Amino acid sequence: MEPPRIKTTPRDFFMHLLSIVMLYASAIAFSTLIFQYINLFIPDVIQGNYYGVTDGIKSLARGALATLIVVFPVYVWVGWFLNKDYTKNPEKLNLRIRKWLLYFTLFAAAIVVVVDLVTLVRNFLEGGLTTSFLLKVLTVGFVAGSIFGYYLNDIKKSKVD
């Protein structure tokens, strides 16, 4: 017999949703920041992003950094708040909203990793591998792979089915 389901409150729903949105925003901002540093310090001659475009690169880097400074602490705080709530109410680990968002995040991260690998192989076959491109592929793989690994481990730890 399945244990009784705990009801999702509006607070549970919006805190979980806020957590995932802040995670995605942080991942995108972090990747953008790293991409801009790669563009700045290792210009890709094939793509033509060299000489004279540093103002745009710096502007994008500042925007990504500003986003990280605001968004990532919100993500950490919401995660701390949710974990505190799970300690008090372990049955909340089985909230439907939590399961849906965790599995959607795993799905999205897996898709990003697969597309990243396809892009790498395609550029290799076209002869367009550059240091800049490889570093960007590694950045995307690292960010998506880290998110995938973290949440897969979280699911295993909490035995969410």
Backbone hydrogen bonds in HBPLUS format (Angstrom, degrees):
<---DONOR---> <-ACCEPTOR-->    atom                        ^
c    i                          cat <-CA-CA->   ^        H-A-AA   ^      H-
h    n   atom  resd res      DA  || num        DHA   H-A  angle D-A-AA Bond
n    s   type  num  typ     dist DA aas  dist angle  dist       angle   num
A0013-PHE N   A0009-THR O   2.98 MM   4  6.27 168.5  1.99 160.4 162.6     1
A0014-PHE N   A0010-PRO O   2.95 MM   4  6.13 175.0  1.95 155.7 156.5     2
A0015-MET N   A0011-ARG O   2.89 MM   4  5.91 154.9  1.95 150.6 157.7     3
A0016-HIS N   A0012-ASP O   3.02 MM   4  6.10 165.0  2.04 152.6 156.5     4
A0017-LEU N   A0013-PHE O   2.95 MM   4  6.11 159.6  1.99 148.2 154.8     5
A0018-LEU N   A0014-PHE O   2.82 MM   4  5.81 156.9  1.88 138.8 145.8     6
A0019-SER N   A0015-MET O   2.96 MM   4  6.09 154.7  2.03 141.9 148.7     7
A0020-ILE N   A0016-HIS O   3.11 MM   4  6.39 163.0  2.14 151.1 153.9     8
A0021-VAL N   A0017-LEU O   2.96 MM   4  6.15 165.5  1.98 154.7 159.1     9
A0022-MET N   A0018-LEU O   2.92 MM   4  5.99 161.0  1.96 149.8 155.1    10
A0023-LEU N   A0019-SER O   2.94 MM   4  6.14 146.2  2.06 141.5 151.5    11
A0024-TYR N   A0020-ILE O   2.95 MM   4  6.22 166.4  1.96 154.2 156.2    12
A0025-ALA N   A0021-VAL O   2.93 MM   4  6.12 165.2  1.95 150.1 154.7    13
A0026-SER N   A0022-MET O   2.87 MM   4  5.93 154.7  1.94 141.3 148.5    14
A0027-ALA N   A0023-LEU O   2.88 MM   4  6.11 159.7  1.92 153.0 158.6    15
A0028-ILE N   A0024-TYR O   2.95 MM   4  6.16 162.2  1.98 152.9 157.3    16
A0029-ALA N   A0025-ALA O   2.92 MM   4  6.03 162.4  1.95 146.6 152.1    17
A0030-PHE N   A0026-SER O   2.83 MM   4  5.93 162.2  1.86 150.2 155.4    18
A0031-SER N   A0027-ALA O   3.00 MM   4  6.10 164.8  2.03 144.7 149.2    19
A0032-THR N   A0028-ILE O   2.87 MM   4  6.01 161.0  1.90 149.3 155.1    20
A0033-LEU N   A0029-ALA O   2.89 MM   4  6.06 157.8  1.94 148.0 153.9    21
A0034-ILE N   A0030-PHE O   2.99 MM   4  6.27 165.8  2.01 154.4 157.4    22
A0035-PHE N   A0031-SER O   2.83 MM   4  6.02 162.5  1.86 152.6 158.2    23
A0036-GLN N   A0032-THR O   2.95 MM   4  6.16 155.9  2.01 148.4 154.2    24
A0037-TYR N   A0033-LEU O   3.06 MM   4  6.39 152.3  2.14 147.8 155.3    25
A0038-ILE N   A0034-ILE O   2.91 MM   4  6.20 154.6  1.98 151.4 158.9    26
A0039-ASN N   A0035-PHE O   2.80 MM   4  6.11 159.6  1.84 150.1 156.1    27
A0040-LEU N   A0036-GLN O   2.88 MM   4  6.02 147.2  1.98 140.8 149.7    28
A0041-PHE N   A0037-TYR O   2.90 MM   4  5.99 168.5  1.91 151.9 154.4    29
A0042-ILE N   A0038-ILE O   2.75 MM   4  5.28 152.0  1.82 145.6 152.2    30
A0048-GLY N   A0044-ASP O   3.04 MM   4  6.27 128.1  2.32 141.7 156.7    31
A0057-ILE N   A0053-VAL O   3.25 MM   4  6.52 160.7  2.28 150.3 156.1    32
A0058-LYS N   A0054-THR O   2.80 MM   4  5.91 163.0  1.83 149.4 154.0    33
A0059-SER N   A0055-ASP O   2.93 MM   4  6.08 151.4  2.01 143.6 151.7    34
A0060-LEU N   A0056-GLY O   3.00 MM   4  6.21 162.3  2.03 148.3 152.4    35
A0061-ALA N   A0057-ILE O   2.92 MM   4  6.14 155.2  1.99 148.1 155.7    36
A0062-ARG N   A0058-LYS O   2.88 MM   4  6.08 156.0  1.94 146.2 152.4    37
A0063-GLY N   A0059-SER O   2.99 MM   4  6.25 158.9  2.04 148.6 154.1    38
A0064-ALA N   A0060-LEU O   2.94 MM   4  6.16 158.6  1.99 148.0 153.8    39
A0065-LEU N   A0061-ALA O   2.87 MM   4  6.03 159.1  1.91 149.3 155.5    40
A0066-ALA N   A0062-ARG O   2.87 MM   4  6.03 160.2  1.91 148.9 154.4    41
A0067-THR N   A0063-GLY O   2.98 MM   4  6.17 157.0  2.04 143.4 149.9    42
A0068-LEU N   A0064-ALA O   2.93 MM   4  6.21 160.3  1.97 148.4 153.6    43
A0069-ILE N   A0065-LEU O   2.90 MM   4  6.11 158.4  1.94 152.3 158.0    44
A0070-VAL N   A0066-ALA O   3.21 MM   4  6.44 147.6  2.32 145.5 152.4    45
A0071-VAL N   A0067-THR O   2.72 MM   4  5.68 166.3  1.74 164.0 166.7    46
A0072-PHE N   A0068-LEU O   3.13 MM   4  5.27 147.6  2.24 123.5 133.3    47
A0074-VAL N   A0071-VAL O   3.06 MM   3  5.19 120.1  2.44  99.7 115.1    48
A0075-TYR N   A0071-VAL O   2.99 MM   4  6.35 156.0  2.04 154.7 161.8    49
A0076-VAL N   A0072-PHE O   2.92 MM   4  6.25 161.3  1.96 156.9 161.6    50
A0077-TRP N   A0073-PRO O   2.86 MM   4  6.01 162.4  1.89 146.2 151.3    51
A0078-VAL N   A0074-VAL O   2.87 MM   4  6.05 166.8  1.89 154.8 158.2    52
A0079-GLY N   A0075-TYR O   2.93 MM   4  6.10 159.2  1.98 147.9 154.1    53
A0080-TRP N   A0076-VAL O   2.89 MM   4  6.13 156.3  1.95 149.5 156.1    54
A0081-PHE N   A0077-TRP O   2.87 MM   4  6.10 161.5  1.90 152.6 157.7    55
A0082-LEU N   A0078-VAL O   2.84 MM   4  6.07 163.1  1.87 153.1 157.3    56
A0083-ASN N   A0079-GLY O   2.90 MM   4  6.05 162.7  1.93 149.0 154.1    57
A0084-LYS N   A0080-TRP O   2.95 MM   4  6.13 152.0  2.03 147.0 154.7    58
A0085-ASP N   A0081-PHE O   3.04 MM   4  6.30 152.3  2.12 143.9 151.5    59
A0086-TYR N   A0082-LEU O   2.82 MM   4  6.16 148.2  1.92 148.5 158.1    60
A0087-THR N   A0083-ASN O   2.98 MM   4  6.21 146.7  2.10 142.5 150.8    61
A0088-LYS N   A0084-LYS O   3.21 MM   4  6.54 153.7  2.28 143.9 149.9    62
A0089-ASN N   A0085-ASP O   2.77 MM   4  5.89 154.2  1.84 147.8 156.4    63
A0092-LYS N   A0089-ASN O   2.90 MM   3  5.77 165.5  1.93 128.8 133.3    64
A0093-LEU N   A0090-PRO O   3.06 MM   3  5.73 166.2  2.08 117.1 121.5    65
A0094-ASN N   A0091-GLU O   3.08 MM   3  5.81 165.0  2.11 116.5 121.3    66
A0095-LEU N   A0092-LYS O   3.11 MM   3  5.17 162.0  2.15 112.5 111.2    67
A0099-LYS N   A0095-LEU O   3.07 MM   4  6.41 163.8  2.09 155.2 159.3    68
A0100-TRP N   A0096-ARG O   2.86 MM   4  6.07 173.7  1.87 162.1 163.4    69
A0101-LEU N   A0097-ILE O   3.00 MM   4  6.08 167.3  2.01 147.7 151.5    70
A0102-LEU N   A0098-ARG O   2.90 MM   4  6.01 159.0  1.94 151.0 157.2    71
A0103-TYR N   A0099-LYS O   2.92 MM   4  6.06 170.9  1.93 156.6 159.3    72
A0104-PHE N   A0100-TRP O   2.85 MM   4  5.95 152.2  1.93 145.5 154.2    73
A0105-THR N   A0101-LEU O   2.92 MM   4  5.99 152.8  1.99 139.9 147.2    74
A0106-LEU N   A0102-LEU O   2.93 MM   4  6.23 156.6  1.98 148.9 155.2    75
A0107-PHE N   A0103-TYR O   2.92 MM   4  6.09 158.8  1.97 144.1 150.1    76
A0108-ALA N   A0104-PHE O   2.82 MM   4  6.07 166.0  1.84 153.2 156.5    77
A0109-ALA N   A0105-THR O   2.88 MM   4  6.00 165.4  1.90 151.1 155.3    78
A0110-ALA N   A0106-LEU O   2.91 MM   4  6.04 156.8  1.97 147.2 153.8    79
A0111-ILE N   A0107-PHE O   2.97 MM   4  6.23 158.4  2.02 151.8 157.6    80
A0112-VAL N   A0108-ALA O   2.97 MM   4  6.22 160.1  2.01 150.1 155.4    81
A0113-VAL N   A0109-ALA O   2.98 MM   4  6.22 159.6  2.02 149.1 154.1    82
A0114-VAL N   A0110-ALA O   2.98 MM   4  6.20 164.0  2.01 151.5 155.6    83
A0115-VAL N   A0111-ILE O   2.89 MM   4  6.08 170.7  1.90 157.4 160.0    84
A0116-ASP N   A0112-VAL O   2.87 MM   4  5.94 152.6  1.94 144.6 153.0    85
A0117-LEU N   A0113-VAL O   2.96 MM   4  6.23 154.9  2.02 148.9 154.8    86
A0118-VAL N   A0114-VAL O   2.91 MM   4  6.19 157.9  1.96 152.4 158.9    87
A0119-THR N   A0115-VAL O   2.88 MM   4  6.07 159.1  1.93 149.0 154.5    88
A0120-LEU N   A0116-ASP O   3.00 MM   4  6.25 153.0  2.07 143.4 150.9    89
A0121-VAL N   A0117-LEU O   2.96 MM   4  6.22 167.2  1.97 154.2 156.3    90
A0122-ARG N   A0118-VAL O   2.86 MM   4  6.02 163.4  1.88 152.4 157.7    91
A0123-ASN N   A0119-THR O   2.97 MM   4  6.12 168.2  1.99 150.4 153.5    92
A0124-PHE N   A0120-LEU O   2.95 MM   4  6.13 150.4  2.04 145.7 154.8    93
A0125-LEU N   A0121-VAL O   2.89 MM   4  6.15 161.1  1.93 153.5 157.8    94
A0126-GLU N   A0122-ARG O   2.96 MM   4  6.22 140.5  2.12 144.5 155.9    95
A0128-GLY N   A0123-ASN O   2.81 MM   5  5.00 153.8  1.88 156.7 155.2    96
A0127-GLY N   A0124-PHE O   3.08 MM   3  5.09 151.2  2.16 100.0 109.0    97
A0134-LEU N   A0130-THR O   2.93 MM   4  6.15 171.0  1.94 157.6 160.0    98
A0135-LEU N   A0131-THR O   2.96 MM   4  6.15 159.2  2.00 152.6 157.9    99
A0136-LYS N   A0132-SER O   3.08 MM   4  6.34 150.5  2.17 145.8 153.8   100
A0137-VAL N   A0133-PHE O   2.93 MM   4  6.25 158.5  1.98 155.7 161.7   101
A0138-LEU N   A0134-LEU O   2.91 MM   4  6.13 159.2  1.95 148.6 154.6   102
A0139-THR N   A0135-LEU O   2.91 MM   4  6.10 147.0  2.02 139.1 148.3   103
A0140-VAL N   A0136-LYS O   3.02 MM   4  6.30 167.5  2.03 154.2 155.6   104
A0141-GLY N   A0137-VAL O   2.90 MM   4  6.09 166.3  1.92 151.8 156.4   105
A0142-PHE N   A0138-LEU O   2.79 MM   4  5.87 155.1  1.85 145.1 152.2   106
A0143-VAL N   A0139-THR O   2.94 MM   4  6.15 169.4  1.95 157.3 159.4   107
A0144-ALA N   A0140-VAL O   2.94 MM   4  6.01 169.5  1.95 157.9 159.3   108
A0145-GLY N   A0141-GLY O   2.80 MM   4  5.52 149.8  1.89 135.7 146.0   109
A0146-SER N   A0142-PHE O   2.87 MM   4  5.81 150.9  1.95 140.1 147.8   110
A0147-ILE N   A0143-VAL O   3.07 MM   4  6.30 162.3  2.10 150.1 154.5   111
A0148-PHE N   A0144-ALA O   2.88 MM   4  6.06 164.6  1.91 150.4 155.3   112
A0149-GLY N   A0145-GLY O   2.86 MM   4  5.97 168.1  1.87 147.8 151.5   113
A0150-TYR N   A0146-SER O   2.90 MM   4  5.98 162.5  1.93 148.9 153.9   114
A0151-TYR N   A0147-ILE O   3.03 MM   4  6.16 174.3  2.03 155.4 157.0   115
A0152-LEU N   A0148-PHE O   2.89 MM   4  5.93 151.0  1.97 149.7 158.5   116
A0153-ASN N   A0149-GLY O   2.99 MM   4  6.04 160.1  2.03 144.2 149.6   117
A0154-ASP N   A0150-TYR O   2.92 MM   4  6.19 149.4  2.02 141.4 150.8   118
A0155-ILE N   A0151-TYR O   2.95 MM   4  6.10 154.9  2.01 141.9 147.5   119
A0156-LYS N   A0152-LEU O   2.99 MM   4  6.27 160.6  2.03 148.5 153.8   120
A0157-LYS N   A0153-ASN O   2.84 MM   4  6.03 162.0  1.87 152.4 157.5   121
A0158-SER N   A0154-ASP O   3.01 MM   4  6.13 160.4  2.05 147.3 152.1   122
A0159-LYS N   A0155-ILE O   2.91 MM   4  5.78 112.3  2.38 136.7 152.3   123
A0160-VAL N   A0155-ILE O   3.27 MM   5  5.44 156.2  2.33 143.1 149.2   124
A0159-LYS N   A0156-LYS O   3.28 MM   3  5.01 149.2  2.38  93.5 102.4   125
